[in-house]
Amino acid sequence: MSFQVSSVDDYDFSGSNAGAAETIPMKARHVKKGGYIMMNKRPCKVSEIQISKPGKHGSSKCRIFAKEIFTGLKHEDTMPSHETVSVPSITLTDFSVIHIEGGFLSLMDDHGLVREDLALPNYPSCYAEELEEFIKHAEETGVDVRVTVLGACSHEQIMSHKLQDQE
């Protein structure tokens, strides 16, 4: 009997979170306003949570109102406070903007790695136009722009921008 030995070259570890879980479990009673939760298999930011006290019909309940972080769609759900819910693993990464063309940005991280696969955001609806104008004006005036990219559940989107601090 023969076995083929795998080498490191047989695997793709290129993702910065290779093997990391996209969600983590949490009891519903520990979810807080401003925190994150998965609703309808989508990452959402909690806008309101109401916790009722236990009564004659069982344990306390949590009523959670949330908004999808990438689309803004609103969701609502009610569950027992002891129920386990999924919370998305959120990453925030800052990039320097190199250039913008055709709705896609060329970005460089703090380690000098360049990426060109991130498009202008679809949500909020007017943010893409505002960001594009801001970047083009900054390019014309020779000022550098930084963007913050939020990542969750294999999706990334630019969430904010600012002028880069001049040191």
Secondary structure, 3 states (H helix, E strand, C coil): CCCCCCCHHHCCCCCCCCCCCCEEEEEHHHCCCCCEEEECCEEEEEEEEEECCCECCECCEEEEEEEECCCCCEEEEEEECCCEEEEECCEEEEEEEEEEECCEEEEECCCCCEEEEEECCCCCCCHHHHHHHHHHHHHHHCCCEEEEEEEECCEEEEEEEEECCCC
